[in-house]
C-alpha cells in the first residue's frame, strides 16, 4: 500500500467507523494542507466529529490508515492539539482557568515533572492571546460558554503544537468570542501552523477557511474553498436538500 504523504499534517486513507451495524464514516480518504485553515462540513449525523475522533484514536476505526506528518498518532501526539466540543467537557470539575491551560504543558514536563515559572508565564501568555488573562484564578465552571471555549483554545496553544484540531469551536459562543477565536486561528496560520475544524455555519466558510472537506458518511469532496465550496458539492453533501444556485444562497436551506 502506498505510504501516506509525510508533508501533510493529516492524511487519511480508507477510514471507516461503524456504530453497531450502522456506518458512521465509510472508506474516507482525506489530505489536509499545511499552514492552512481547513473546515470539515456536512449535515448533522454526517460523521464529522466521528471522523476527527477516529483520526485521533478516541473512537476505534473499523479500518483505514491515518498519518499525522507521516506518523501514527502515537508518535506524532506532541505535534497535535485537540479542542473537543464544549458540551463534552465536565465543567463542574473544581479547577481554575490557569490550571486548565497548564494541562496543555504537562506532556513537555513529563508525568512527574514540575511546571516551572517560565511555564506559568507561557500559560498566562496563552490566556492573554485569547483575551482571558484576567480570569486566570477563576473557577472554570463560573465562566460563560464563550469564555470556556477561549480557555480550551488557550490550553491547546500551550501545547505549542503544529496541528490544531477543533470540534465545533464556534458552537454556542457569542460573536465577540467567534471573532477572537478566528484572530487566533489566523495567527496560527501566519506562523505556519495548520488548523482543521469541524464547522457547521455555511455562511462563514468562505470568509474563515482556505480548504474544505465535505462529508456525509462518505467523502463528498475536498479541496480549496474557492473551487470546492460549490452548489453542486453542497447539494451532494446535504442530500439534495439544497437547491439554490450559489453557496451564499444555500445557507438557510442547510440549517
N, C-alpha and C positions, 0 to 999 in steps of 0.2 A: 504494500500500500504506500502511496506517495506521502512523504512526510509533510506535516502541516508547516506553513511558512514561518520562519523564525522572525521575520521582520514585523509580523502582525502582533499587536498587543493581545488579541483574542481571535483565534481561528478554530472553527468547528467543522467537523465532517460527520455526517450521518447520525446526528444526535437524536435519539428517541427516548421519550419518557412516557410511561403509562401509569394511570391510576386505576388499579383493578384491570378490567378489560378495556378501558377507555383510553385511547391515545391522547396525550396532552401535548406532546411535541413529536412530530413524525419525520424521521430521516432528514433533519435540517442541516444544511451547510451554511456557514457564515464566515466572513473575513473582514474584520473591522480595521480601519486605518489608524495609523499613529498620528499623534498631535492633531486630533480632530474631536469634535463633539458629535457623537452618534446617538440616534434615537431608535429605540425598539418600539414599534407601534402596531396596533391591531385591536380588534374589538374585545370586550370583556370575555374571559374564558378562552382567549386565543392561545394561551401558553407563554405569554411574555415573561412573567415573573418566574414561572417554572423553568423556562429556558435559562434564565440568568442563574437560578439556584442550582440547576443541573451542571452548568459550566463550573460552578464553584465547588461542587460536590456536596452541597447542602441537601439536595434531592438526588437520589441514586438514579442514574440513567439506565435504560434498558440496553442501549448500545450506543456506539459512536466514539469519536475521539475529540478531545478538547486540548488546546495548547495555548498557554499564555507566554508570549515571547518565545514560542517554540518549545516550551517546557510544560510538563504536567503541573497542576495547581500546587501539588505538594512541594515542588522545587521552586515555584515562582511566587509563593504566597507573600513573601516580603515585598514584592513589587506591585501587589494588588490590594486596593482598599475597597471595602464594600459598605454601602449605606442601605440598610434594609428599609422596608416600608415602616413608616412610623407606627402604624396600627399593630405591628407585630411585636412591639417592644413593651416590656413591663415598666411603665413609668412610675409605679409606686415603689420601686426599689430605692432604698434610702441612700442616695449618693449625691454629691454636688456636681455642678456643671464642670468644674475644673477636673474632678476625679474622672468623669466620663471622657473628657478629652485625653487625659493622660493614659487611659486604657489603650489608646492607639500607639503608645510608646513602649508598651511592655515587651513587644517582640524584640526590639533592639536591646532592651535592658536584660533579657533573659528571664527565665522562670523565677529565679530567686534574686535577681538583680534589684538594686535600688535606683530609683529615678533621681538624677542629680538636679541641682539648682538650675543648671542650663536647660534641662528637660522641662522644668516648670516654666521657665522663661519662654521656651519654644511653644509650649501648650498655650500660654497666655497670648502669644503672637497669633496662634491659630484662631483663638477666640476673637482677637481684635480684627482679624481678617473677615470674620463673618458678622461683626458688629455685636458681639456678645461678651466682651471683656468685663463689663460692669456687673455681669451676672455670675461671675466665677464661683462665688461662695453660695449661690442659691441652690436649693434642692431641685433636682431635675423635674420632679413631679409638679412643682409650682409654676412651671413655665407654660406659656401658650403653645399650641401646636406648631406654629411657625418658628418660635424660639427653640423648641426641642429639635426641629429639623436642622436649624442652623448649628446647634451644638453637635449633632451627629455628623454633620459635614466637617466641623472643626476637628472632631475625632479622626475622621478619615484623613484630613490634611496633616494631622500629627504623625501619621504613619509614613509620610514622605514617600508615597508610592509613585509608580509610573503610570498606573491604570486605575481609574476610579469608576466603580460600578455602582449605579444608583437605581433603586427600585421605587418608582413613582415619587421623585423628590419634591414635586410641587403639589402633591395631593393634600388638600385641606389647609393650605397655607395662604396667608394674605399676600396682596400684590407687592408690598414692600419686601417681604421675605423672598418672594419669587425673583424679584429684580436683584436682590442681594446675592442669592444663590447663583444666578446667571453671571453676575460680575465675577464671582469666584471661579466658576467653571471656565469662563473665557480667559481668566488669568492663568489657569492651569494649562489651557491650550497654548497660550503665548509662551509658556515655559517649556513647551514640547511634550507635555503630558497628554494622555488620552482619556476621554470620558465616554462612557456608554450608559445611557439612562433609559429605563422603561418610562414611556411618556404617553399620556392619554389625551392631551389637548392638541387636536389637529391644527387649531388656529395659530399656534405659536411655532410649529415645526419649522417653517421656512425662515423665521427670524432667529431661532435659537440654535439650529443644528446644521452641520455640514453634510452628514451622512445619515441614511435612514435604512432600517431593516424592517420590512413588513412581514408579519407572521399571522397566520390563523391556523394553528396546529401545524400546517405545512409552511415552509418558506414560500412567500409570495413574490418578493422582490427585494433587492438590496443594491445600494449604490449612492452616488451623490444626490443630495436633496433636489438639486436643480433638474436632474433628469429622471429621478426615481419617484419623487413625491407627485405622482400624476393621478388624474381622474381614473384612468384605466386600472392602475395598481391599487388605488384605494377601493374601487368597486370590487376588485377581486378579493381584497383582504376583508372587506366588510360584508361579503356575501351578497353583493348585488343590491344592497340597500341604498347605495349612494348613486344617484342618477344625474347629478348636475355635471356641468362640463369642465369646471376648473376646481382645483383643490380648495381655493378660498371660499367657494360657494358650497363645498361639501360638508362644512363643519356641522351645521345644525342636524343634518341627516345622520351624521355619525354618532352623535351624542345620545 
